[in-house]
Amino acid sequence: MKLLLTSAGITNASIHHALVDLLGKPIAESNALCIPTAGYGHPQTNPGHAWRFISGREPECPMTELGWKSLGVLELTALPSIGEERWVPWVRETDVLLVNGGDALYLCHWMRASGLADLLPSLRETVWVGLSAGSMVMTPRIGEDFVEWRSPTGSDETLGLVDFSIFPHLGHPELPENTLANAERWAARLHGPAYAVDDQTAITVRGGTVEVVSEGHWRLFTP
């Protein structure tokens, strides 16, 4: 699987170019499924956030409104009730999964419970585009600072498909606690590599190669 891990979606030309490069073809020729699940687990979100994400009404976080050839909704909480024989082909046939923000631990729980997490390693050509929590879920840990919904395990561990953690929305004017100093303290408690990224920054992962794509500000913290 190829990853485009963003803080706020496809917010500038550099991130847009990185997405097209990962797809290997124009967006207008690519089929997408969007995953709104993470939004239901965070106390600051509501069903309206899911609707805006699905319908492309989030101008500060462009994802679904980019002009995809086709666009569908994959709600992870529904998958266990319909059987893998129905939904696995939908995922295998799509070019890109667009994964909304919200609560990373809630998203991780339903990725595992639905079976999607087990399927990911076989999706070698599929592109995963994460927005905030949709990016953080791929990391080993999110850190206690970002724990809202409590996992049944009580842990802050996520899927660990990459070996670094992510602190999103660095310097966001509506999130005064998301300072570089707080990001540095957060990273020090993780004991592993971690990126702090603003909304103009994304991280691509392809074939074990990690690259930062940015028209903004970011910082890598190492243990």
Buried (B, 14 or more C-beta within 10 A) or exposed (E): BBBBBBBBBBBBEBBBEBBBBBBEEEBEEBBBBBBBBBBBBBEEBEEEBBEBBBEBEBEEBBBBBBEBEEBEBBBBBEBEEEEBEEBBEEBEEBBBBBBBBBBBBBBBBBBBEBBBBEBBEEBEEBBBBBBBBBBBBBBBBBBEBBBBBEBEEEEBBBBEBBEBBBBBBBBBEEEEEBBBEBBBEBBEEBEBBBBBBBBBBBBBBBEEEBEBBBEBBBBBBEE
